[in-house]
Amino acid sequence: MDSSSSSSGAGLGTVDPQLQHFIEVETQKQRFQQLVHQMTELCWEKCMDKPGPKLDSRAEACFVNCVERFIDTSQFILNRLEQTQKSKPVFSESLSD
Amino acid sequence: MESGFGSDFGGSGSGKLDPGVIMEQVKVQIAVANAQELLQRMTDKCFRKCIGKPGGSLDNSEQKCIAMCMDRYMDAWNTVSRAYNSRLQRERANM
C-alpha cells in the first residue's frame, strides 16, 4: 500500500494533532475505567454479603465510603512516600529495612 | 467512499489515513475491551458468591443467585463510577 500522504509521518514529529488529542482523552478515560473496575472488585469484597433483589442503602453507602477511602489511601501513600523519601530514600542502593 | 473495513483502515485506497474512521474503530475496540473486563470480574465474583460445592449442573437456586448477582454487580459498578467521578470533580474544584 503506497501512502503518498505524510500525515502518518516518516518522522515522529508529524503526528496528527487531532489523533494526538484523541489518544490523550481516551487514555484518560481508560485510566478512569480501570480504576472503577478495580475499586468495584475490592469494594464488592468489603460491602456485599449475599446478593439480594436490590442494592440496599447500607451496601450503597459502603461502596461510596469504600471509593473515598481508597482514594484517601492512595493519596496517603504517595504523600508519606514523598516525605520518607526526603529523609530516608527508599529507591536507592540502601534497601535495608 | 468505500467502507473502511478490512485491512484498509479507512484509507479507501487513496493512500490517506482517515483519522475519523480510525478514532471510531479504536473507540469500539476500547468499549469491547471494557465489556470483557467487566464480564470477567463479574463472573469471578458471582461464581464465588453463588456456587458452593460444584455439582453436576447449575441448579435453580444457583442460577437465580447468579442472575441477582449480575444485577447487583452492575449496581455496584455504577455506584463506584458515580462516587469516583464525584471525588475527581471535588479534587479538581479544590485545586
N, CA and C atoms of all chains as a GROMACS GRO file, in nm:
protein
  576
    1MET      N    1   0.085  -0.119   0.000
    1MET     CA    2   0.000   0.000   0.000
    1MET      C    3   0.088   0.123   0.000
    2ASP      N    4   0.070   0.203  -0.098
    2ASP     CA    5   0.157   0.319  -0.114
    2ASP      C    6   0.094   0.438  -0.043
    3SER      N    7   0.156   0.488   0.058
    3SER     CA    8   0.097   0.602   0.128
    3SER      C    9   0.166   0.730   0.081
    4SER      N   10   0.096   0.800  -0.004
    4SER     CA   11   0.156   0.922  -0.056
    4SER      C   12   0.143   1.037   0.042
    5SER      N   13   0.046   1.027   0.133
    5SER     CA   14   0.029   1.136   0.230
    5SER      C   15   0.132   1.124   0.341
    6SER      N   16   0.164   1.234   0.403
    6SER     CA   17   0.266   1.229   0.507
    6SER      C   18   0.207   1.254   0.645
    7SER      N   19   0.075   1.238   0.658
    7SER     CA   20   0.018   1.271   0.790
    7SER      C   21   0.060   1.169   0.895
    8SER      N   22   0.083   1.044   0.850
    8SER     CA   23   0.132   0.948   0.948
    8SER      C   24   0.280   0.970   0.973
    9GLY      N   25   0.348   1.035   0.878
    9GLY     CA   26   0.483   1.083   0.908
    9GLY      C   27   0.591   0.979   0.893
   10ALA      N   28   0.690   1.009   0.818
   10ALA     CA   29   0.809   0.924   0.817
   10ALA      C   30   0.883   0.948   0.947
   11GLY      N   31   0.887   1.072   0.992
   11GLY     CA   32   0.949   1.103   1.120
   11GLY      C   33   0.840   1.117   1.226
   12LEU      N   34   0.878   1.100   1.351
   12LEU     CA   35   0.777   1.101   1.457
   12LEU      C   36   0.730   1.242   1.491
   13GLY      N   37   0.781   1.343   1.424
   13GLY     CA   38   0.742   1.479   1.460
   13GLY      C   39   0.611   1.522   1.399
   14THR      N   40   0.558   1.444   1.304
   14THR     CA   41   0.440   1.491   1.232
   14THR      C   42   0.316   1.409   1.270
   15VAL      N   43   0.290   1.393   1.399
   15VAL     CA   44   0.168   1.323   1.439
   15VAL      C   45   0.050   1.417   1.426
   16ASP      N   46  -0.057   1.365   1.368
   16ASP     CA   47  -0.180   1.440   1.352
   16ASP      C   48  -0.226   1.491   1.489
   17PRO      N   49  -0.238   1.623   1.506
   17PRO     CA   50  -0.278   1.676   1.638
   17PRO      C   51  -0.416   1.630   1.682
   18GLN      N   52  -0.502   1.604   1.585
   18GLN     CA   53  -0.635   1.555   1.618
   18GLN      C   54  -0.626   1.416   1.683
   19LEU      N   55  -0.540   1.331   1.623
   19LEU     CA   56  -0.518   1.198   1.678
   19LEU      C   57  -0.450   1.206   1.814
   20GLN      N   58  -0.354   1.297   1.824
   20GLN     CA   59  -0.282   1.314   1.949
   20GLN      C   60  -0.379   1.346   2.063
   21HIS      N   61  -0.467   1.441   2.038
   21HIS     CA   62  -0.565   1.480   2.139
   21HIS      C   63  -0.656   1.364   2.171
   22PHE      N   64  -0.698   1.294   2.067
   22PHE     CA   65  -0.786   1.179   2.085
   22PHE      C   66  -0.720   1.076   2.176
   23ILE      N   67  -0.592   1.048   2.150
   23ILE     CA   68  -0.520   0.950   2.230
   23ILE      C   69  -0.514   0.993   2.376
   24GLU      N   70  -0.487   1.121   2.399
   24GLU     CA   71  -0.479   1.170   2.537
   24GLU      C   72  -0.612   1.154   2.608
   25VAL      N   73  -0.718   1.192   2.540
   25VAL     CA   74  -0.852   1.184   2.600
   25VAL      C   75  -0.888   1.039   2.631
   26GLU      N   76  -0.866   0.951   2.534
   26GLU     CA   77  -0.904   0.812   2.553
   26GLU      C   78  -0.820   0.745   2.661
   27THR      N   79  -0.692   0.782   2.668
   27THR     CA   80  -0.605   0.728   2.772
   27THR      C   81  -0.656   0.767   2.910
   28GLN      N   82  -0.694   0.892   2.923
   28GLN     CA   83  -0.751   0.942   3.048
   28GLN      C   84  -0.877   0.864   3.085
   29LYS      N   85  -0.965   0.847   2.985
   29LYS     CA   86  -1.089   0.774   3.008
   29LYS      C   87  -1.061   0.631   3.053
   30GLN      N   88  -0.961   0.570   2.993
   30GLN     CA   89  -0.930   0.432   3.027
   30GLN      C   90  -0.874   0.420   3.168
   31ARG      N   91  -0.795   0.518   3.209
   31ARG     CA   92  -0.745   0.517   3.347
   31ARG      C   93  -0.861   0.517   3.444
   32PHE      N   94  -0.959   0.602   3.416
   32PHE     CA   95  -1.079   0.609   3.498
   32PHE      C   96  -1.149   0.474   3.500
   33GLN      N   97  -1.174   0.419   3.383
   33GLN     CA   98  -1.244   0.290   3.374
   33GLN      C   99  -1.172   0.182   3.451
   34GLN      N  100  -1.041   0.175   3.437
   34GLN     CA  101  -0.964   0.071   3.504
   34GLN      C  102  -0.978   0.082   3.654
   35LEU      N  103  -0.974   0.204   3.705
   35LEU     CA  104  -0.987   0.223   3.849
   35LEU      C  105  -1.127   0.185   3.897
   36VAL      N  106  -1.227   0.216   3.817
   36VAL     CA  107  -1.363   0.176   3.854
   36VAL      C  108  -1.371   0.024   3.861
   37HIS      N  109  -1.314  -0.045   3.764
   37HIS     CA  110  -1.312  -0.192   3.767
   37HIS      C  111  -1.245  -0.241   3.895
   38GLN      N  112  -1.129  -0.183   3.923
   38GLN     CA  113  -1.050  -0.228   4.038
   38GLN      C  114  -1.124  -0.202   4.170
   39MET      N  115  -1.177  -0.081   4.184
   39MET     CA  116  -1.246  -0.047   4.309
   39MET      C  117  -1.375  -0.127   4.326
   40THR      N  118  -1.447  -0.149   4.217
   40THR     CA  119  -1.569  -0.230   4.226
   40THR      C  120  -1.535  -0.368   4.281
   41GLU      N  121  -1.428  -0.425   4.229
   41GLU     CA  122  -1.387  -0.557   4.273
   41GLU      C  123  -1.350  -0.559   4.420
   42LEU      N  124  -1.267  -0.462   4.461
   42LEU     CA  125  -1.224  -0.455   4.600
   42LEU      C  126  -1.342  -0.430   4.694
   43CYS      N  127  -1.425  -0.331   4.657
   43CYS     CA  128  -1.534  -0.291   4.745
   43CYS      C  129  -1.643  -0.396   4.751
   44TRP      N  130  -1.657  -0.473   4.647
   44TRP     CA  131  -1.752  -0.585   4.648
   44TRP      C  132  -1.719  -0.680   4.762
   45GLU      N  133  -1.591  -0.709   4.778
   45GLU     CA  134  -1.549  -0.798   4.886
   45GLU      C  135  -1.583  -0.741   5.022
   46LYS      N  136  -1.573  -0.609   5.034
   46LYS     CA  137  -1.594  -0.546   5.164
   46LYS      C  138  -1.740  -0.516   5.194
   47CYS      N  139  -1.819  -0.497   5.091
   47CYS     CA  140  -1.952  -0.440   5.111
   47CYS      C  141  -2.069  -0.534   5.080
   48MET      N  142  -2.045  -0.638   5.007
   48MET     CA  143  -2.154  -0.727   4.968
   48MET      C  144  -2.152  -0.856   5.049
   49ASP      N  145  -2.268  -0.891   5.108
   49ASP     CA  146  -2.278  -1.025   5.163
   49ASP      C  147  -2.340  -1.116   5.058
   50LYS      N  148  -2.472  -1.137   5.074
   50LYS     CA  149  -2.540  -1.222   4.977
   50LYS      C  150  -2.614  -1.132   4.878
   51PRO      N  151  -2.596  -1.150   4.750
   51PRO     CA  152  -2.666  -1.064   4.652
   51PRO      C  153  -2.816  -1.076   4.665
   52GLY      N  154  -2.882  -0.961   4.684
   52GLY     CA  155  -3.027  -0.961   4.702
   52GLY      C  156  -3.096  -0.904   4.581
   53PRO      N  157  -3.229  -0.878   4.595
   53PRO     CA  158  -3.305  -0.826   4.482
   53PRO      C  159  -3.270  -0.683   4.446
   54LYS      N  160  -3.209  -0.612   4.541
   54LYS     CA  161  -3.159  -0.479   4.506
   54LYS      C  162  -3.042  -0.442   4.598
   55LEU      N  163  -2.972  -0.333   4.561
   55LEU     CA  164  -2.861  -0.287   4.642
   55LEU      C  165  -2.918  -0.204   4.756
   56ASP      N  166  -2.914  -0.256   4.880
   56ASP     CA  167  -2.975  -0.179   4.988
   56ASP      C  168  -2.889  -0.059   5.024
   57SER      N  169  -2.949   0.034   5.098
   57SER     CA  170  -2.886   0.164   5.121
   57SER      C  171  -2.756   0.149   5.200
   58ARG      N  172  -2.751   0.047   5.288
   58ARG     CA  173  -2.629   0.028   5.366
   58ARG      C  174  -2.512  -0.013   5.276
   59ALA      N  175  -2.541  -0.105   5.185
   59ALA     CA  176  -2.437  -0.151   5.092
   59ALA      C  177  -2.394  -0.036   5.001
   60GLU      N  178  -2.492   0.042   4.956
   60GLU     CA  179  -2.461   0.153   4.867
   60GLU      C  180  -2.370   0.255   4.938
   61ALA      N  181  -2.404   0.286   5.064
   61ALA     CA  182  -2.320   0.378   5.142
   61ALA      C  183  -2.181   0.322   5.159
   62CYS      N  184  -2.175   0.190   5.180
   62CYS     CA  185  -2.045   0.124   5.196
   62CYS      C  186  -1.960   0.141   5.071
   63PHE      N  187  -2.022   0.123   4.954
   63PHE     CA  188  -1.947   0.139   4.829
   63PHE      C  189  -1.894   0.281   4.815
   64VAL      N  190  -1.977   0.379   4.848
   64VAL     CA  191  -1.934   0.518   4.836
   64VAL      C  192  -1.816   0.545   4.930
   65ASN      N  193  -1.831   0.503   5.056
   65ASN     CA  194  -1.722   0.519   5.152
   65ASN      C  195  -1.596   0.448   5.105
   66CYS      N  196  -1.616   0.330   5.051
   66CYS     CA  197  -1.504   0.249   5.005
   66CYS      C  198  -1.423   0.324   4.899
   67VAL      N  199  -1.492   0.385   4.805
   67VAL     CA  200  -1.423   0.460   4.700
   67VAL      C  201  -1.343   0.574   4.760
   68GLU      N  202  -1.410   0.650   4.848
   68GLU     CA  203  -1.344   0.765   4.912
   68GLU      C  204  -1.220   0.721   4.989
   69ARG      N  205  -1.233   0.615   5.067
   69ARG     CA  206  -1.120   0.566   5.149
   69ARG      C  207  -1.009   0.509   5.062
   70PHE      N  208  -1.046   0.452   4.951
   70PHE     CA  209  -0.943   0.401   4.861
   70PHE      C  210  -0.859   0.515   4.806
   71ILE      N  211  -0.927   0.621   4.762
   71ILE     CA  212  -0.855   0.738   4.711
   71ILE      C  213  -0.770   0.800   4.821
   72ASP      N  214  -0.829   0.809   4.942
   72ASP     CA  215  -0.753   0.862   5.056
   72ASP      C  216  -0.628   0.779   5.079
   73THR      N  217  -0.642   0.648   5.075
   73THR     CA  218  -0.529   0.559   5.096
   73THR      C  219  -0.421   0.583   4.993
   74SER      N  220  -0.463   0.595   4.868
   74SER     CA  221  -0.368   0.617   4.760
   74SER      C  222  -0.293   0.748   4.781
   75GLN      N  223  -0.365   0.853   4.818
   75GLN     CA  224  -0.301   0.982   4.841
   75GLN      C  225  -0.209   0.978   4.962
   76PHE      N  226  -0.255   0.910   5.067
   76PHE     CA  227  -0.175   0.896   5.189
   76PHE      C  228  -0.041   0.831   5.157
   77ILE      N  229  -0.048   0.724   5.079
   77ILE     CA  230   0.073   0.651   5.044
   77ILE      C  231   0.169   0.739   4.965
   78LEU      N  232   0.116   0.812   4.868
   78LEU     CA  233   0.200   0.900   4.788
   78LEU      C  234   0.264   1.008   4.874
   79ASN      N  235   0.183   1.070   4.960
   79ASN     CA  236   0.234   1.177   5.045
   79ASN      C  237   0.343   1.126   5.138
   80ARG      N  238   0.315   1.015   5.205
   80ARG     CA  239   0.410   0.964   5.302
   80ARG      C  240   0.538   0.918   5.233
   81LEU      N  241   0.523   0.857   5.117
   81LEU     CA  242   0.640   0.814   5.042
   81LEU      C  243   0.728   0.933   5.006
   82GLU      N  244   0.661   1.040   4.966
   82GLU     CA  245   0.735   1.161   4.930
   82GLU      C  246   0.812   1.214   5.051
   83GLN      N  247   0.748   1.208   5.168
   83GLN     CA  248   0.815   1.258   5.290
   83GLN      C  249   0.930   1.170   5.332
   84THR      N  250   0.906   1.040   5.334
   84THR     CA  251   1.012   0.950   5.381
   84THR      C  252   1.125   0.943   5.279
   85GLN      N  253   1.094   0.972   5.154
   85GLN     CA  254   1.197   0.975   5.053
   85GLN      C  255   1.297   1.086   5.080
   86LYS      N  256   1.247   1.195   5.137
   86LYS     CA  257   1.336   1.309   5.164
   86LYS      C  258   1.438   1.272   5.270
   87SER      N  259   1.393   1.205   5.377
   87SER     CA  260   1.486   1.175   5.486
   87SER      C  261   1.556   1.042   5.464
   88LYS      N  262   1.481   0.944   5.416
   88LYS     CA  263   1.539   0.811   5.401
   88LYS      C  264   1.498   0.752   5.266
   89PRO      N  265   1.575   0.775   5.164
   89PRO     CA  266   1.534   0.734   5.031
   89PRO      C  267   1.511   0.584   5.023
   90VAL      N  268   1.395   0.544   4.973
   90VAL     CA  269   1.363   0.401   4.961
   90VAL      C  270   1.426   0.342   4.837
   91PHE      N  271   1.410   0.415   4.728
   91PHE     CA  272   1.453   0.359   4.600
   91PHE      C  273   1.596   0.398   4.567
   92SER      N  274   1.687   0.344   4.648
   92SER     CA  275   1.829   0.366   4.621
   92SER      C  276   1.900   0.235   4.654
   93GLU      N  277   2.033   0.240   4.665
   93GLU     CA  278   2.106   0.116   4.690
   93GLU      C  279   2.081   0.066   4.832
   94SER      N  280   2.054   0.158   4.923
   94SER     CA  281   2.039   0.116   5.062
   94SER      C  282   1.898   0.064   5.088
   95LEU      N  283   1.869  -0.054   5.038
   95LEU     CA  284   1.735  -0.110   5.054
   95LEU      C  285   1.723  -0.194   5.180
   96SER      N  286   1.793  -0.155   5.284
   96SER     CA  287   1.778  -0.228   5.411
   96SER      C  288   1.645  -0.191   5.473
   97ASP      N  289   1.608  -0.259   5.576
   97ASP     CA  290   1.479  -0.242   5.649
   97ASP      C  291   1.376  -0.338   5.593
   98MET      N  292  -1.760   0.663  -0.125
   98MET     CA  293  -1.643   0.628  -0.045
   98MET      C  294  -1.661   0.487   0.011
   99GLU      N  295  -1.562   0.404  -0.009
   99GLU     CA  296  -1.573   0.266   0.039
   99GLU      C  297  -1.572   0.264   0.190
  100SER      N  298  -1.624   0.158   0.245
  100SER     CA  299  -1.618   0.143   0.391
  100SER      C  300  -1.476   0.112   0.433
  101GLY      N  301  -1.441   0.148   0.551
  101GLY     CA  302  -1.302   0.133   0.596
  101GLY      C  303  -1.273   0.000   0.661
  102PHE      N  304  -1.348  -0.105   0.625
  102PHE     CA  305  -1.324  -0.233   0.692
  102PHE      C  306  -1.206  -0.306   0.632
  103GLY      N  307  -1.174  -0.415   0.692
  103GLY     CA  308  -1.066  -0.497   0.640
  103GLY      C  309  -0.932  -0.434   0.665
  104SER      N  310  -0.840  -0.457   0.576
  104SER     CA  311  -0.703  -0.414   0.601
  104SER      C  312  -0.683  -0.268   0.566
  105ASP      N  313  -0.784  -0.205   0.511
  105ASP     CA  314  -0.763  -0.072   0.457
  105ASP      C  315  -0.755   0.035   0.566
  106PHE      N  316  -0.823   0.011   0.676
  106PHE     CA  317  -0.818   0.103   0.789
  106PHE      C  318  -0.856   0.245   0.753
  107GLY      N  319  -0.960   0.259   0.674
  107GLY     CA  320  -1.011   0.392   0.645
  107GLY      C  321  -0.938   0.462   0.533
  108GLY      N  322  -0.844   0.395   0.468
  108GLY     CA  323  -0.766   0.462   0.364
  108GLY      C  324  -0.839   0.467   0.232
  109SER      N  325  -0.923   0.367   0.210
  109SER     CA  326  -1.001   0.360   0.085
  109SER      C  327  -0.912   0.365  -0.037
  110GLY      N  328  -0.789   0.315  -0.022
  110GLY     CA  329  -0.703   0.307  -0.138
  110GLY      C  330  -0.650   0.440  -0.184
  111SER      N  331  -0.686   0.548  -0.118
  111SER     CA  332  -0.639   0.679  -0.162
  111SER      C  333  -0.501   0.710  -0.106
  112GLY      N  334  -0.454   0.624  -0.012
  112GLY     CA  335  -0.323   0.648   0.046
  112GLY      C  336  -0.330   0.741   0.167
  113LYS      N  337  -0.448   0.800   0.193
  113LYS     CA  338  -0.458   0.889   0.309
  113LYS      C  339  -0.531   0.817   0.423
  114LEU      N  340  -0.480   0.825   0.544
  114LEU     CA  341  -0.545   0.764   0.658
  114LEU      C  342  -0.650   0.860   0.713
  115ASP      N  343  -0.775   0.814   0.722
  115ASP     CA  344  -0.882   0.898   0.773
  115ASP      C  345  -0.884   0.889   0.924
  116PRO      N  346  -0.847   0.995   0.995
  116PRO     CA  347  -0.843   0.988   1.142
  116PRO      C  348  -0.979   0.959   1.203
  117GLY      N  349  -1.083   1.011   1.140
  117GLY     CA  350  -1.217   0.992   1.194
  117GLY      C  351  -1.254   0.846   1.205
  118VAL      N  352  -1.225   0.771   1.097
  118VAL     CA  353  -1.260   0.629   1.096
  118VAL      C  354  -1.175   0.553   1.198
  119ILE      N  355  -1.046   0.588   1.203
  119ILE     CA  356  -0.959   0.521   1.298
  119ILE      C  357  -1.009   0.543   1.440
  120MET      N  358  -1.044   0.669   1.469
  120MET     CA  359  -1.089   0.700   1.605
  120MET      C  360  -1.214   0.621   1.641
  121GLU      N  361  -1.305   0.611   1.546
  121GLU     CA  362  -1.428   0.535   1.573
  121GLU      C  363  -1.396   0.388   1.598
  122GLN      N  364  -1.309   0.333   1.518
  122GLN     CA  365  -1.273   0.192   1.536
  122GLN      C  366  -1.204   0.168   1.669
  123VAL      N  367  -1.116   0.261   1.707
  123VAL     CA  368  -1.047   0.247   1.836
  123VAL      C  369  -1.148   0.254   1.950
  124LYS      N  370  -1.243   0.348   1.939
  124LYS     CA  371  -1.344   0.360   2.044
  124LYS      C  372  -1.421   0.229   2.060
  125VAL      N  373  -1.454   0.168   1.949
  125VAL     CA  374  -1.527   0.041   1.955
  125VAL      C  375  -1.442  -0.064   2.024
  126GLN      N  376  -1.316  -0.072   1.987
  126GLN     CA  377  -1.228  -0.171   2.047
  126GLN      C  378  -1.214  -0.148   2.197
  127ILE      N  379  -1.204  -0.023   2.237
  127ILE     CA  380  -1.195   0.008   2.379
  127ILE      C  381  -1.322  -0.035   2.452
  128ALA      N  382  -1.436  -0.006   2.391
  128ALA     CA  383  -1.563  -0.043   2.453
  128ALA      C  384  -1.573  -0.194   2.470
  129VAL      N  385  -1.530  -0.267   2.368
  129VAL     CA  386  -1.533  -0.413   2.375
  129VAL      C  387  -1.442  -0.462   2.487
  130ALA      N  388  -1.323  -0.404   2.496
  130ALA     CA  389  -1.228  -0.445   2.600
  130ALA      C  390  -1.285  -0.421   2.738
  131ASN      N  391  -1.352  -0.308   2.756
  131ASN     CA  392  -1.412  -0.277   2.886
  131ASN      C  393  -1.524  -0.373   2.921
  132ALA      N  394  -1.604  -0.407   2.822
  132ALA     CA  395  -1.713  -0.502   2.845
  132ALA      C  396  -1.657  -0.638   2.886
  133GLN      N  397  -1.550  -0.678   2.821
  133GLN     CA  398  -1.487  -0.806   2.853
  133GLN      C  399  -1.432  -0.806   2.995
  134GLU      N  400  -1.371  -0.696   3.032
  134GLU     CA  401  -1.315  -0.682   3.166
  134GLU      C  402  -1.426  -0.694   3.270
  135LEU      N  403  -1.534  -0.621   3.246
  135LEU     CA  404  -1.648  -0.623   3.337
  135LEU      C  405  -1.702  -0.765   3.351
  136LEU      N  406  -1.721  -0.831   3.239
  136LEU     CA  407  -1.776  -0.966   3.239
  136LEU      C  408  -1.687  -1.063   3.314
  137GLN      N  409  -1.556  -1.048   3.294
  137GLN     CA  410  -1.463  -1.139   3.359
  137GLN      C  411  -1.468  -1.125   3.510
  138ARG      N  412  -1.469  -1.000   3.559
  138ARG     CA  413  -1.472  -0.979   3.704
  138ARG      C  414  -1.606  -1.018   3.763
  139MET      N  415  -1.712  -0.989   3.690
  139MET     CA  416  -1.846  -1.026   3.735
  139MET      C  417  -1.858  -1.177   3.748
  140THR      N  418  -1.808  -1.248   3.649
  140THR     CA  419  -1.814  -1.394   3.652
  140THR      C  420  -1.739  -1.448   3.773
  141ASP      N  421  -1.621  -1.392   3.796
  141ASP     CA  422  -1.540  -1.434   3.910
  141ASP      C  423  -1.615  -1.413   4.041
  142LYS      N  424  -1.666  -1.291   4.060
  142LYS     CA  425  -1.734  -1.258   4.185
  142LYS      C  426  -1.859  -1.343   4.206
  143CYS      N  427  -1.937  -1.358   4.101
  143CYS     CA  428  -2.064  -1.428   4.116
  143CYS      C  429  -2.044  -1.579   4.132
  144PHE      N  430  -1.940  -1.629   4.072
  144PHE     CA  431  -1.908  -1.771   4.094
  144PHE      C  432  -1.875  -1.793   4.242
  145ARG      N  433  -1.794  -1.702   4.297
  145ARG     CA  434  -1.756  -1.714   4.437
  145ARG      C  435  -1.877  -1.705   4.529
  146LYS      N  436  -1.968  -1.612   4.498
  146LYS     CA  437  -2.082  -1.589   4.586
  146LYS      C  438  -2.186  -1.700   4.577
  147CYS      N  439  -2.204  -1.755   4.459
  147CYS     CA  440  -2.323  -1.836   4.433
  147CYS      C  441  -2.299  -1.986   4.422
  148ILE      N  442  -2.180  -2.024   4.391
  148ILE     CA  443  -2.154  -2.167   4.374
  148ILE      C  444  -2.078  -2.219   4.494
  149GLY      N  445  -2.139  -2.313   4.566
  149GLY     CA  446  -2.070  -2.374   4.678
  149GLY      C  447  -1.985  -2.488   4.627
  150LYS      N  448  -2.025  -2.607   4.663
  150LYS     CA  449  -1.953  -2.722   4.612
  150LYS      C  450  -2.006  -2.751   4.472
  151PRO      N  451  -1.923  -2.747   4.370
  151PRO     CA  452  -1.972  -2.762   4.234
  151PRO      C  453  -2.036  -2.897   4.212
  152GLY      N  454  -2.163  -2.894   4.167
  152GLY     CA  455  -2.236  -3.017   4.140
  152GLY      C  456  -2.228  -3.054   3.994
  153GLY      N  457  -2.319  -3.139   3.951
  153GLY     CA  458  -2.318  -3.187   3.814
  153GLY      C  459  -2.375  -3.086   3.716
  154SER      N  460  -2.448  -2.984   3.771
  154SER     CA  461  -2.503  -2.878   3.685
  154SER      C  462  -2.538  -2.760   3.775
  155LEU      N  463  -2.577  -2.650   3.715
  155LEU     CA  464  -2.621  -2.534   3.794
  155LEU      C  465  -2.766  -2.553   3.832
  156ASP      N  466  -2.795  -2.568   3.962
  156ASP     CA  467  -2.934  -2.586   3.999
  156ASP      C  468  -3.007  -2.452   3.999
  157ASN      N  469  -3.140  -2.457   4.023
  157ASN     CA  470  -3.224  -2.337   4.012
  157ASN      C  471  -3.180  -2.226   4.104
  158SER      N  472  -3.149  -2.261   4.229
  158SER     CA  473  -3.111  -2.157   4.325
  158SER      C  474  -2.980  -2.091   4.283
  159GLU      N  475  -2.890  -2.171   4.230
  159GLU     CA  476  -2.763  -2.114   4.183
  159GLU      C  477  -2.786  -2.019   4.067
  160GLN      N  478  -2.872  -2.058   3.975
  160GLN     CA  479  -2.899  -1.972   3.859
  160GLN      C  480  -2.965  -1.841   3.903
  161LYS      N  481  -3.059  -1.852   3.997
  161LYS     CA  482  -3.125  -1.730   4.046
  161LYS      C  483  -3.024  -1.640   4.115
  162CYS      N  484  -2.937  -1.701   4.192
  162CYS     CA  485  -2.834  -1.624   4.262
  162CYS      C  486  -2.745  -1.552   4.163
  163ILE      N  487  -2.703  -1.624   4.058
  163ILE     CA  488  -2.614  -1.563   3.959
  163ILE      C  489  -2.684  -1.445   3.891
  164ALA      N  490  -2.811  -1.463   3.857
  164ALA     CA  491  -2.886  -1.355   3.791
  164ALA      C  492  -2.893  -1.232   3.880
  165MET      N  493  -2.926  -1.252   4.007
  165MET     CA  494  -2.931  -1.139   4.101
  165MET      C  495  -2.793  -1.078   4.118
  166CYS      N  496  -2.695  -1.164   4.127
  166CYS     CA  497  -2.558  -1.118   4.148
  166CYS      C  498  -2.514  -1.028   4.033
  167MET      N  499  -2.547  -1.066   3.910
  167MET     CA  500  -2.511  -0.986   3.794
  167MET      C  501  -2.568  -0.845   3.806
  168ASP      N  502  -2.698  -0.838   3.842
  168ASP     CA  503  -2.762  -0.707   3.855
  168ASP      C  504  -2.698  -0.625   3.966
  169ARG      N  505  -2.669  -0.692   4.078
  169ARG     CA  506  -2.607  -0.620   4.190
  169ARG      C  507  -2.467  -0.573   4.154
  170TYR      N  508  -2.398  -0.655   4.079
  170TYR     CA  509  -2.263  -0.614   4.039
  170TYR      C  510  -2.268  -0.490   3.952
  171MET      N  511  -2.364  -0.486   3.859
  171MET     CA  512  -2.382  -0.367   3.776
  171MET      C  513  -2.417  -0.246   3.862
  172ASP      N  514  -2.508  -0.266   3.960
  172ASP     CA  515  -2.542  -0.156   4.052
  172ASP      C  516  -2.417  -0.106   4.122
  173ALA      N  517  -2.337  -0.201   4.170
  173ALA     CA  518  -2.215  -0.164   4.241
  173ALA      C  519  -2.122  -0.087   4.150
  174TRP      N  520  -2.104  -0.138   4.029
  174TRP     CA  521  -2.016  -0.073   3.932
  174TRP      C  522  -2.060   0.071   3.908
  175ASN      N  523  -2.189   0.092   3.887
  175ASN     CA  524  -2.241   0.226   3.862
  175ASN      C  525  -2.224   0.317   3.984
  176THR      N  526  -2.248   0.260   4.103
  176THR     CA  527  -2.229   0.338   4.225
  176THR      C  528  -2.084   0.383   4.238
  177VAL      N  529  -1.993   0.290   4.216
  177VAL     CA  530  -1.850   0.321   4.225
  177VAL      C  531  -1.812   0.426   4.121
  178SER      N  532  -1.862   0.411   4.001
  178SER     CA  533  -1.830   0.505   3.894
  178SER      C  534  -1.875   0.646   3.930
  179ARG      N  535  -1.999   0.656   3.981
  179ARG     CA  536  -2.051   0.787   4.022
  179ARG      C  537  -1.969   0.844   4.136
  180ALA      N  538  -1.940   0.763   4.237
  180ALA     CA  539  -1.865   0.811   4.355
  180ALA      C  540  -1.726   0.858   4.314
  181TYR      N  541  -1.661   0.783   4.228
  181TYR     CA  542  -1.527   0.820   4.184
  181TYR      C  543  -1.532   0.950   4.105
  182ASN      N  544  -1.630   0.961   4.018
  182ASN     CA  545  -1.646   1.083   3.938
  182ASN      C  546  -1.666   1.204   4.029
  183SER      N  547  -1.752   1.190   4.129
  183SER     CA  548  -1.776   1.300   4.224
  183SER      C  549  -1.647   1.340   4.292
  184ARG      N  550  -1.572   1.239   4.336
  184ARG     CA  551  -1.447   1.266   4.407
  184ARG      C  552  -1.350   1.342   4.317
  185LEU      N  553  -1.338   1.300   4.193
  185LEU     CA  554  -1.248   1.365   4.099
  185LEU      C  555  -1.288   1.511   4.079
  186GLN      N  556  -1.418   1.536   4.067
  186GLN     CA  557  -1.464   1.673   4.047
  186GLN      C  558  -1.435   1.758   4.169
  187ARG      N  559  -1.452   1.697   4.286
  187ARG     CA  560  -1.423   1.768   4.410
  187ARG      C  561  -1.274   1.803   4.417
  188GLU      N  562  -1.191   1.708   4.381
  188GLU     CA  563  -1.047   1.732   4.383
  188GLU      C  564  -1.010   1.846   4.289
  189ARG      N  565  -1.070   1.844   4.170
  189ARG     CA  566  -1.041   1.949   4.073
  189ARG      C  567  -1.086   2.083   4.122
  190ALA      N  568  -1.201   2.088   4.191
  190ALA     CA  569  -1.253   2.214   4.242
  190ALA      C  570  -1.162   2.271   4.351
  191ASN      N  571  -1.094   2.180   4.422
  191ASN     CA  572  -1.009   2.225   4.532
  191ASN      C  573  -0.870   2.266   4.490
  192MET      N  574  -0.840   2.248   4.362
  192MET     CA  575  -0.702   2.275   4.318
  192MET      C  576  -0.669   2.424   4.310
   0.00000   0.00000   0.00000
